[in-house]
Amino acid sequence: MGHGHGHGHGRGAGPASVRAGARYRNRLAVAFALAAVYLVVEVVVAIATDSLALLSDAGHMLTDTAGLGMALAAITAASRAQTGTGNSRTFGLYRLEVLAALANAALLFGVAAYVLWKSVDRLQDPVDIEAGAVFAVACAGLAVNLLGFWMLREGAKESLNVRGAYLEVLADAVGSAGVLVAAVLIGITGRDWIDPALAIALGVWILPRTYRLGAQALRVLLEAAPPHIDLSDLEADLAALPGVVGVHDLHVWTLTSEMEVATAHLVVAVGTDTHAVLDQARDMLLHAHKLEHATLQVEPDDHTGCEQVGW
């Protein structure tokens, strides 16, 4: 009647990007630890010196620390998660990364809104900033980010997950450099309005990245089709396979970053070699649409009932 087929990676292995990232897990863990420690120091000094620029950069550092943490969690989950019979988590723990990303985005929107509100108020009534302390913390932040940049550079060439963390570290180095320059200018000119002005600039820089992060996480959680996959083209390619006379109940969604999944029912003419259809469909999905994991049901066109399946 029907014939099912699943194609993809083995249990707990994850895609090639995750497997490559696992080789750099220790470096990623060190970079995450350094970023977390520096984040705490930056927040403490920002509060002690009343520097909104430092606080704004701390918000950006929070995105980087969370990004490093999510990359590390994704690699760990990919190597440890079990998805076999008897385990209720049939998709493993891959979506922890997505949930963490959404929580991170919500927190960052709050931090950015607070910093922008305080900065506008501070521009009207500047306060004295301890430029020396801000400068010292900015130098430490720049050093931490440059070290993380060096540790992750090699892994970024092989793993998209590590590459994302690498770009986060690089972006935060720019923020630390900006705070450093602001501290120097405040020390030279005594113009305390530079601090809230830079805080506004950093806040405006953070918000679009935060929006994209939250939108991507929501898209995954709503199980929308990945934006780079055209469902009309995908359905047409499946329908064009030799022997296939119809396609229905087609679904494509993202399990977590770099892991897309597809399911479909393929209706074939009676007497068609279903093994050949499955092999051709698998190859087409992999090479034309970059879908490594697909579950396909092949059913003869004289079978009734399956066409009613659809949601």
VOBA-1610 file (N, C-alpha, C; in pm, whole numbers, padded with zeros to 5 digits, always signed):
BEGIN
Met+00084-00118+00000Met+00000+00000+00000Met+00087+00123+00000Gly+00149+00153+00113Gly+00236+00269+00120Gly+00378+00226+00147His+00469+00314+00117His+00609+00281+00142His+00674+00405+00203Gly+00729+00390+00322Gly+00793+00505+00387Gly+00943+00496+00381His+01005+00612+00380His+01151+00613+00375His+01204+00736+00446Gly+01300+00717+00534Gly+01364+00832+00598Gly+01508+00839+00556His+01552+00960+00527His+01692+00976+00486His+01751+01090+00566Gly+01869+01069+00623Gly+01933+01177+00696Gly+02050+01125+00775His+02078+01194+00884His+02194+01160+00965His+02159+01053+01066Gly+02261+00992+01123Gly+02240+00889+01223Gly+02202+00947+01356Arg+02166+00862+01448Arg+02118+00905+01579Arg+02223+00989+01650Gly+02179+01113+01687Gly+02266+01200+01766Gly+02381+01259+01688Ala+02395+01226+01562Ala+02512+01275+01489Ala+02496+01418+01445Gly+02374+01454+01395Gly+02351+01589+01347Gly+02412+01608+01210Pro+02385+01726+01148Pro+02440+01753+01016Pro+02589+01770+01021Ala+02651+01777+00901Ala+02797+01788+00893Ala+02848+01910+00967Ser+02772+02022+00960Ser+02814+02144+01028Ser+02827+02124+01178Val+02730+02051+01236Val+02735+02026+01381Val+02849+01931+01415Arg+02870+01829+01331Arg+02979+01735+01357Arg+03114+01806+01352Ala+03129+01898+01257Ala+03254+01975+01250Ala+03267+02065+01371Gly+03154+02125+01414Gly+03158+02213+01530Gly+03198+02141+01656Ala+03163+02013+01667Ala+03197+01937+01786Ala+03348+01931+01809Arg+03425+01937+01701Arg+03571+01932+01715Arg+03625+02059+01781Tyr+03546+02164+01781Tyr+03592+02291+01838Tyr+03514+02327+01964Arg+03452+02225+02025Arg+03369+02250+02143Arg+03450+02307+02258Asn+03572+02259+02280Asn+03652+02309+02391Asn+03688+02456+02373Arg+03725+02493+02252Arg+03756+02634+02227Arg+03633+02721+02246Leu+03519+02670+02201Leu+03395+02744+02216Leu+03359+02760+02363Ala+03385+02656+02442Ala+03357+02662+02586Ala+03444+02766+02655Val+03572+02774+02616Val+03663+02874+02674Val+03618+03015+02637Ala+03582+03034+02510Ala+03536+03165+02465Ala+03408+03206+02539Phe+03318+03110+02561Phe+03194+03137+02634Phe+03225+03176+02779Ala+03316+03104+02845Ala+03351+03134+02984Ala+03412+03272+02997Leu+03502+03307+02906Leu+03564+03440+02909Leu+03460+03550+02890Ala+03370+03528+02794Ala+03267+03628+02766Ala+03174+03644+02886Ala+03137+03534+02951Ala+03047+03540+03066Ala+03110+03615+03183Val+03238+03586+03209Val+03307+03655+03319Val+03318+03804+03290Tyr+03355+03837+03166Tyr+03368+03978+03131Tyr+03233+04049+03136Leu+03125+03980+03097Leu+02991+04039+03102Leu+02957+04084+03244Val+02985+03997+03342Val+02958+04031+03481Val+03040+04153+03524Val+03169+04153+03489Val+03256+04266+03524Val+03205+04395+03460Glu+03164+04388+03334Glu+03120+04508+03263Glu+02992+04564+03325Val+02899+04478+03362Val+02775+04524+03424Val+02804+04591+03559Val+02890+04528+03638Val+02924+04583+03770Val+02989+04721+03755Val+03086+04733+03665Val+03155+04862+03646Val+03061+04964+03585Ala+02973+04922+03494Ala+02877+05015+03434Ala+02787+05077+03539Ile+02742+04994+03634Ile+02657+05046+03742Ile+02737+05134+03836Ala+02861+05092+03868Ala+02944+05169+03961Ala+02984+05305+03904Thr+03010+05312+03773Thr+03054+05437+03711Thr+02938+05515+03649Asp+02819+05455+03650Asp+02701+05519+03592Asp+02719+05544+03442Ser+02790+05453+03374Ser+02817+05469+03231Ser+02714+05393+03149Leu+02633+05470+03074Leu+02534+05406+02988Leu+02599+05341+02867Ala+02713+05395+02823Ala+02783+05334+02710Ala+02830+05193+02747Leu+02884+05179+02868Leu+02925+05046+02914Leu+02805+04955+02930Leu+02694+05010+02983Leu+02575+04928+03002Leu+02518+04883+02868Ser+02520+04974+02770Ser+02472+04938+02636Ser+02561+04831+02574Asp+02693+04847+02590Asp+02785+04746+02537Asp+02766+04614+02610Ala+02731+04622+02740Ala+02704+04499+02815Ala+02583+04426+02757Gly+02483+04504+02710Gly+02368+04442+02644Gly+02411+04370+02518His+02501+04433+02443His+02553+04368+02322His+02637+04246+02359Met+02714+04258+02468Met+02795+04145+02514Met+02704+04030+02557Leu+02587+04063+02609Leu+02492+03961+02648Leu+02448+03880+02527Thr+02425+03948+02412Thr+02387+03874+02291Thr+02499+03780+02249Asp+02623+03828+02261Asp+02736+03745+02221Asp+02753+03626+02313Thr+02741+03651+02444Thr+02754+03542+02541Thr+02644+03439+02519Ala+02522+03488+02496Ala+02411+03397+02470Ala+02433+03322+02339Gly+02486+03393+02238Gly+02514+03328+02110Gly+02617+03218+02124Leu+02723+03247+02200Leu+02825+03145+02225Leu+02765+03027+02303Gly+02683+03061+02401Gly+02620+02956+02481Gly+02528+02869+02399Met+02450+02930+02309Met+02359+02854+02225Met+02436+02766+02126Ala+02544+02820+02073Ala+02626+02739+01982Ala+02683+02619+02055Leu+02731+02642+02178Leu+02786+02534+02259Leu+02677+02432+02295Ala+02558+02483+02331Ala+02448+02394+02366Ala+02404+02311+02246Ala+02402+02374+02128Ala+02359+02301+02008Ala+02456+02188+01976Ile+02585+02216+01987Ile+02686+02114+01960Ile+02676+02000+02062Thr+02659+02037+02189Thr+02648+01935+02295Thr+02523+01851+02277Ala+02409+01918+02247Ala+02284+01844+02228Ala+02293+01751+02108Ala+02360+01799+02002Ala+02372+01717+01881Ala+02451+01590+01907Ser+02548+01598+01998Ser+02634+01481+02022Ser+02579+01389+02129Arg+02488+01439+02213Arg+02440+01359+02325Arg+02294+01316+02314Ala+02214+01392+02238Ala+02070+01363+02235Ala+02043+01227+02173Gln+01953+01152+02236Gln+01912+01022+02186Gln+01769+01032+02134Thr+01741+00975+02020Thr+01610+00991+01959Thr+01548+00858+01917Gly+01575+00753+01987Gly+01526+00622+01946Gly+01395+00585+02012Thr+01352+00460+01987Thr+01229+00409+02047Thr+01243+00407+02199Gly+01137+00447+02267Gly+01139+00449+02413Gly+01180+00584+02470Asn+01223+00675+02385Asn+01259+00810+02429Asn+01150+00904+02381Ser+01086+00975+02475Ser+00976+01064+02437Ser+01024+01183+02357Arg+01151+01219+02367Arg+01205+01331+02290Arg+01252+01278+02154Thr+01157+01254+02064Thr+01191+01191+01937Thr+01275+01280+01846Phe+01277+01412+01872Phe+01362+01502+01797Phe+01481+01548+01879Gly+01510+01477+01988Gly+01624+01514+02071Gly+01602+01647+02141Leu+01711+01721+02163Leu+01705+01847+02236Leu+01747+01966+02148Tyr+01734+01947+02017Tyr+01784+02049+01926Tyr+01716+02184+01945Arg+01590+02186+01982Arg+01516+02312+01989Arg+01547+02395+02113Leu+01629+02342+02204Leu+01673+02424+02317Leu+01744+02550+02267Glu+01817+02535+02158Glu+01887+02649+02101Glu+01789+02757+02057Val+01678+02717+01997Val+01580+02812+01948Val+01508+02881+02063Leu+01471+02806+02166Leu+01406+02864+02283Leu+01498+02965+02352Ala+01625+02930+02363Ala+01722+03021+02424Ala+01736+03149+02342Ala+01733+03136+02210Ala+01744+03252+02122Ala+01626+03346+02141Leu+01506+03291+02153Leu+01387+03373+02172Leu+01391+03445+02307Ala+01432+03374+02412Ala+01444+03436+02544Ala+01550+03546+02542Asn+01659+03521+02472Asn+01766+03619+02461Asn+01715+03745+02390Ala+01639+03728+02283Ala+01587+03842+02209Ala+01492+03925+02294Ala+01404+03858+02370Ala+01310+03931+02455Ala+01384+04012+02562Leu+01486+03952+02622Leu+01564+04022+02723Leu+01637+04142+02664Leu+01693+04124+02545Leu+01768+04232+02482Leu+01680+04349+02442Phe+01559+04322+02399Phe+01468+04432+02369Phe+01445+04517+02494Gly+01430+04450+02608Gly+01411+04523+02733Gly+01533+04606+02769Val+01652+04546+02756Val+01776+04618+02788Val+01796+04738+02696Ala+01774+04716+02566Ala+01793+04824+02469Ala+01695+04938+02493Ala+01569+04904+02522Ala+01469+05008+02548Ala+01506+05089+02671Tyr+01554+05022+02776Tyr+01593+05092+02899Tyr+01712+05185+02873Val+01813+05134+02802Val+01932+05214+02775Val+01897+05336+02690Leu+01813+05318+02587Leu+01775+05431+02502Leu+01697+05535+02580Trp+01607+05492+02665Trp+01527+05584+02748Trp+01617+05663+02843Lys+01707+05593+02911Lys+01798+05660+03004Lys+01896+05752+02930Ser+01937+05713+02810Ser+02034+05793+02736Ser+01975+05926+02693Val+01851+05923+02644Val+01785+06048+02604Val+01771+06140+02725Asp+01735+06083+02838Asp+01724+06163+02961Asp+01860+06216+03004Arg+01964+06135+02988Arg+02099+06172+03030Arg+02158+06282+02940Leu+02119+06285+02814Leu+02168+06390+02725Leu+02124+06529+02772Gln+02007+06533+02835Gln+01956+06661+02884Gln+02020+06700+03017Asp+02068+06601+03088Asp+02129+06628+03219Asp+02247+06533+03240Pro+02361+06559+03172Pro+02477+06469+03181Pro+02530+06456+03324Val+02589+06340+03353Val+02653+06318+03484Val+02800+06289+03461Asp+02879+06309+03566Asp+03023+06283+03555Asp+03051+06135+03537Ile+03138+06102+03442Ile+03174+05964+03412Ile+03321+05943+03448Glu+03351+05830+03515Glu+03489+05797+03547Glu+03553+05735+03423Ala+03613+05822+03342Ala+03666+05778+03214Ala+03774+05671+03230Gly+03854+05681+03335Gly+03963+05584+03354Gly+03911+05442+03373Ala+03808+05426+03457Ala+03751+05293+03481Ala+03685+05238+03355Val+03613+05326+03283Val+03548+05283+03160Val+03652+05239+03057Phe+03761+05316+03047Phe+03868+05283+02954Phe+03930+05147+02986Ala+03956+05122+03115Ala+04018+04996+03155Ala+03929+04877+03121Val+03798+04890+03148Val+03705+04780+03120Val+03692+04759+02969Ala+03690+04870+02892Ala+03680+04857+02747Ala+03803+04787+02690Cys+03921+04818+02745Cys+04044+04749+02700Cys+04036+04600+02729Ala+03987+04565+02848Ala+03973+04424+02884Ala+03874+04355+02791Gly+03763+04424+02759Gly+03663+04367+02670Gly+03719+04344+02530Leu+03796+04439+02482Leu+03856+04424+02350Leu+03953+04306+02348Ala+04029+04290+02457Ala+04124+04178+02465Ala+04049+04044+02466Val+03939+04036+02543Val+03860+03913+02550Val+03803+03877+02413Asn+03752+03977+02343Asn+03693+03951+02212Asn+03798+03912+02108Leu+03913+03976+02112Leu+04018+03940+02018Leu+04069+03798+02043Leu+04075+03759+02171Leu+04115+03622+02203Leu+04012+03523+02152Gly+03883+03553+02174Gly+03778+03466+02122Gly+03780+03459+01971Phe+03805+03572+01908Phe+03817+03578+01761Phe+03926+03484+01713Trp+04039+03484+01779Trp+04151+03398+01740Trp+04119+03251+01761Met+04053+03219+01873Met+04023+03078+01903Met+03920+03017+01808Leu+03827+03099+01759Leu+03718+03046+01678Leu+03740+03062+01528Arg+03847+03131+01490Arg+03868+03161+01348Arg+03878+03034+01263Glu+03953+02935+01309Glu+03971+02813+01231Glu+03841+02733+01221Gly+03769+02721+01334Gly+03644+02645+01334Gly+03536+02709+01249Ala+03541+02842+01233Ala+03441+02913+01154Ala+03445+02873+01007Lys+03558+02818+00962Lys+03571+02776+00822Lys+03496+02646+00795Glu+03469+02567+00900Glu+03409+02436+00882Glu+03266+02427+00933Ser+03233+02505+01037Ser+03104+02491+01103Ser+03026+02623+01097Leu+02902+02616+01045Leu+02819+02735+01043Leu+02783+02779+01184Asn+02768+02684+01273Asn+02737+02715+01412Asn+02851+02795+01475Val+02974+02747+01459Val+03090+02817+01512Val+03108+02951+01441Arg+03077+02954+01311Arg+03091+03079+01237Arg+02999+03188+01293Gly+02878+03149+01333Gly+02787+03246+01391Gly+02843+03304+01520Ala+02900+03216+01605Ala+02961+03262+01729Ala+03081+03351+01701Tyr+03157+03315+01600Tyr+03276+03391+01559Tyr+03238+03533+01516Leu+03130+03545+01439Leu+03086+03677+01395Leu+03031+03760+01511Glu+02968+03694+01608Glu+02920+03764+01727Glu+03037+03825+01803Val+03143+03748+01820Val+03261+03796+01892Val+03325+03913+01816Leu+03331+03902+01685Leu+03389+04008+01603Leu+03307+04136+01616Ala+03175+04123+01613Ala+03089+04241+01625Ala+03105+04308+01761Asp+03118+04228+01867Asp+03132+04287+02000Asp+03267+04356+02015Ala+03369+04309+01944Ala+03498+04378+01947Ala+03483+04522+01898Val+03396+04541+01798Val+03369+04676+01748Val+03305+04761+01858Gly+03209+04703+01932Gly+03145+04775+02041Gly+03243+04814+02149Ser+03332+04721+02186Ser+03433+04751+02289Ser+03527+04861+02242Ala+03563+04858+02114Ala+03650+04962+02059Ala+03580+05097+02065Gly+03449+05098+02038Gly+03374+05223+02046Gly+03371+05280+02186Val+03349+05197+02287Val+03349+05243+02426Val+03488+05294+02464Leu+03590+05226+02417Leu+03728+05269+02445Leu+03753+05409+02390Val+03712+05432+02266Val+03729+05565+02205Val+03649+05669+02282Ala+03527+05634+02323Ala+03445+05728+02398Ala+03511+05765+02531Ala+03570+05666+02598Ala+03637+05694+02726Ala+03755+05789+02705Val+03829+05769+02598Val+03942+05859+02568Val+03892+06001+02542Leu+03786+06015+02463Leu+03732+06147+02431Leu+03677+06217+02555Ile+03611+06140+02642Ile+03560+06199+02765Ile+03675+06246+02852Gly+03780+06164+02861Gly+03897+06202+02941Gly+03967+06327+02889Ile+03972+06341+02754Ile+04041+06456+02694Ile+03955+06582+02697Thr+03828+06569+02660Thr+03741+06687+02645Thr+03657+06717+02767Gly+03634+06616+02853Gly+03548+06637+02968Gly+03400+06644+02931Arg+03365+06610+02807Arg+03226+06616+02759Arg+03154+06487+02795Asp+03078+06490+02902Asp+03013+06368+02949Asp+02896+06325+02860Trp+02847+06414+02772Trp+02737+06376+02683Trp+02781+06270+02582Ile+02911+06253+02566Ile+02960+06150+02472Ile+02915+06011+02515Asp+02908+05989+02646Asp+02869+05857+02698Asp+02727+05819+02658Pro+02625+05901+02687Pro+02490+05863+02643Pro+02475+05863+02491Ala+02550+05950+02421Ala+02542+05951+02274Ala+02589+05817+02217Leu+02700+05765+02270Leu+02749+05635+02224Leu+02653+05524+02264Ala+02593+05537+02383Ala+02497+05436+02428Ala+02379+05427+02332Ile+02333+05543+02283Ile+02223+05543+02187Ile+02266+05474+02057Ala+02388+05506+02012Ala+02438+05445+01889Ala+02446+05293+01902Leu+02499+05245+02015Leu+02509+05100+02036Leu+02371+05036+02048Gly+02278+05106+02116Gly+02143+05053+02129Gly+02073+05040+01995Val+02088+05142+01910Val+02028+05137+01776Val+02092+05026+01693Trp+02220+05001+01716Trp+02290+04894+01643Trp+02241+04756+01688Ile+02211+04742+01818Ile+02169+04614+01873Ile+02027+04578+01829Leu+01937+04675+01824Leu+01795+04645+01801Leu+01767+04568+01671Pro+01822+04608+01556Pro+01793+04529+01435Pro+01842+04384+01445Arg+01959+04363+01505Arg+02010+04227+01520Arg+01922+04147+01615Thr+01871+04214+01719Thr+01782+04147+01814Thr+01651+04110+01747Tyr+01599+04200+01664Tyr+01474+04172+01593Tyr+01491+04051+01502Arg+01602+04048+01427Arg+01626+03934+01337Arg+01637+03804+01415Leu+01705+03809+01530Leu+01720+03689+01613Leu+01585+03639+01660Gly+01501+03730+01712Gly+01369+03691+01759Gly+01280+03641+01647Ala+01286+03708+01529Ala+01203+03667+01415Ala+01243+03528+01366Gln+01372+03501+01361Gln+01418+03368+01319Gln+01372+03260+01416Ala+01382+03289+01545Ala+01339+03191+01646Ala+01189+03164+01635Leu+01108+03271+01620Leu+00964+03253+01607Leu+00928+03175+01481Arg+00999+03202+01372Arg+00973+03131+01248Arg+00995+02981+01266Val+01101+02945+01338Val+01128+02803+01362Val+01021+02742+01451Leu+00985+02813+01558Leu+00886+02760+01652Leu+00747+02748+01589Leu+00716+02836+01493Leu+00588+02827+01422Leu+00593+02724+01309Glu+00710+02662+01290Glu+00730+02557+01190Glu+00697+02605+01049Ala+00733+02730+01020Ala+00718+02781+00884Ala+00828+02722+00797Ala+00803+02717+00667Ala+00905+02666+00575Ala+01025+02759+00576Pro+01147+02705+00567Pro+01266+02789+00562Pro+01256+02890+00448Pro+01300+03014+00470Pro+01282+03118+00367Pro+01355+03089+00237His+01460+03007+00240His+01536+02980+00118His+01477+02866+00035Ile+01370+02804+00082Ile+01308+02693+00009Ile+01176+02738-00051Asp+01163+02728-00183Asp+01039+02762-00254Asp+00953+02636-00261Leu+00842+02636-00188Leu+00758+02516-00180Leu+00697+02480-00316Ser+00666+02582-00397Ser+00609+02554-00529Ser+00710+02480-00616Asp+00835+02527-00613Asp+00940+02459-00691Asp+00965+02319-00638Leu+00963+02305-00506Leu+00988+02174-00445Leu+00879+02075-00485Glu+00753+02118-00478Glu+00643+02030-00516Glu+00649+01994-00665Ala+00686+02093-00748Ala+00697+02068-00891Ala+00808+01969-00922Asp+00920+01980-00851Asp+01032+01888-00873Asp+00995+01745-00833Leu+00920+01731-00723Leu+00876+01598-00682Leu+00777+01540-00784Ala+00685+01624-00831Ala+00584+01578-00926Ala+00645+01541-01061Ala+00763+01598-01092Ala+00827+01572-01221Ala+00909+01444-01222Leu+00922+01377-01108Leu+00999+01253-01103Leu+00931+01144-01185Pro+01007+01061-01255Pro+00948+00953-01336Pro+00859+00861-01252Gly+00736+00842-01297Gly+00644+00754-01227Gly+00553+00825-01129Val+00588+00946-01087Val+00507+01020-00990Val+00394+01091-01063Val+00269+01069-01019Val+00153+01132-01082Val+00085+01233-00990Gly+00132+01244-00866Gly+00072+01341-00775Gly+00153+01355-00647Val+00143+01473-00585Val+00211+01501-00457Val+00110+01569-00365His+00103+01523-00241His+00016+01591-00145His+00076+01578-00005Asp+00016+01653+00088Asp+00060+01654+00228Asp+00210+01684+00238Leu+00254+01788+00166Leu+00395+01828+00167Leu+00419+01926+00282His+00518+01896+00365His+00554+01984+00477His+00706+01998+00481Val+00752+02121+00503Val+00894+02148+00522Val+00906+02244+00639Trp+00993+02213+00733Trp+01013+02301+00847Trp+01156+02291+00896Thr+01191+02378+00987Thr+01325+02381+01045Thr+01319+02326+01187Leu+01400+02226+01214Leu+01406+02170+01349Leu+01488+02260+01439Thr+01606+02300+01393Thr+01690+02399+01459Thr+01785+02450+01351Ser+01878+02537+01385Ser+01963+02596+01283Ser+02036+02489+01203Glu+02034+02504+01072Glu+02101+02414+00977Glu+02041+02274+00974Met+01917+02256+01023Met+01853+02124+01021Met+01711+02139+00970Glu+01694+02123+00836Glu+01562+02129+00776Glu+01508+01987+00755Val+01377+01973+00768Val+01311+01843+00759Val+01194+01854+00661Ala+01168+01747+00585Ala+01055+01746+00492Ala+00980+01615+00501Thr+00849+01622+00479Thr+00766+01502+00465Thr+00673+01524+00346Ala+00636+01414+00277Ala+00545+01425+00163Ala+00489+01289+00127His+00373+01290+00063His+00313+01170+00005His+00332+01179-00146Leu+00388+01077-00207Leu+00408+01072-00351Leu+00316+00966-00410Val+00228+01006-00500Val+00137+00913-00565Val+00202+00867-00696Val+00211+00735-00716Val+00276+00681-00836Val+00180+00590-00912Ala+00208+00575-01038Ala+00127+00485-01121Ala+00148+00341-01076Val+00044+00261-01087Val+00052+00120-01048Val+00163+00052-01127Gly+00246-00024-01057Gly+00355-00096-01122Gly+00486-00020-01123Thr+00486+00103-01073Thr+00609+00183-01070Thr+00705+00125-00966Asp+00833+00125-00997Asp+00935+00079-00904Asp+00950+00183-00793Thr+00895+00153-00675Thr+00897+00251-00566Thr+01038+00277-00514His+01124+00175-00522His+01262+00196-00477His+01331+00302-00562Ala+01308+00298-00691Ala+01369+00397-00780Ala+01314+00537-00751Val+01182+00545-00727Val+01120+00675-00695Val+01181+00734-00568Leu+01197+00650-00465Leu+01254+00697-00340Leu+01398+00745-00358Asp+01476+00669-00431Asp+01616+00707-00453Asp+01627+00838-00529Gln+01545+00854-00634Gln+01549+00977-00713Gln+01499+01097-00632Ala+01393+01075-00552Ala+01341+01183-00469Ala+01444+01226-00365Arg+01510+01129-00305Arg+01612+01158-00205Arg+01726+01240-00266Asp+01774+01199-00379Asp+01885+01270-00443Asp+01844+01411-00484Met+01723+01424-00537Met+01676+01556-00580Met+01661+01651-00462Leu+01603+01603-00353Leu+01585+01688-00235Leu+01719+01733-00177Leu+01816+01642-00178Leu+01947+01674-00123Leu+02022+01775-00210His+02028+01749-00339His+02113+01830-00427His+02045+01957-00477Ala+01913+01952-00498Ala+01843+02070-00551Ala+01792+02162-00442His+01761+02106-00324His+01699+02187-00218His+01773+02179-00085Lys+01886+02109-00080Lys+01968+02100+00041Lys+01892+02041+00160Leu+01799+01951+00133Leu+01724+01884+00239Leu+01786+01747+00264Glu+01855+01733+00378Glu+01924+01608+00409Glu+01832+01503+00470His+01724+01548+00532His+01637+01452+00602His+01494+01467+00549Ala+01444+01362+00488Ala+01307+01362+00436Ala+01241+01228+00462Thr+01114+01231+00499Thr+01035+01109+00514Thr+00927+01112+00407Leu+00930+01013+00318Leu+00841+01010+00203Leu+00755+00886+00207Gln+00627+00903+00178Gln+00537+00788+00164Gln+00497+00777+00018Val+00527+00662-00041Val+00492+00637-00180Val+00367+00549-00183Glu+00266+00593-00257Glu+00139+00519-00260Glu+00089+00506-00404Pro+00038+00389-00443Pro-00014+00370-00580Pro-00140+00451-00603Asp-00160+00491-00727Asp-00273+00580-00756Asp-00409+00511-00745Asp-00411+00378-00731Asp-00540+00310-00713Asp-00573+00292-00565His-00486+00346-00477His-00514+00337-00334His-00598+00458-00293Thr-00693+00437-00205Thr-00780+00547-00159Thr-00762+00570-00010Gly-00787+00692+00032Gly-00781+00725+00175Gly-00671+00824+00207Cys-00551+00803+00154Cys-00439+00890+00189Cys-00456+01032+00137Glu-00531+01047+00027Glu-00548+01182-00028Glu-00628+01271+00067Gln-00698+01210+00162Gln-00775+01287+00259Gln-00687+01340+00373Val-00563+01292+00378Val-00471+01339+00481Val-00416+01476+00439Gly-00427+01570+00526Gly-00374+01702+00492Gly-00405+01803+00601Trp-00302+01869+00655Trp-00319+01973+00756Trp-00194+02057+00758
//
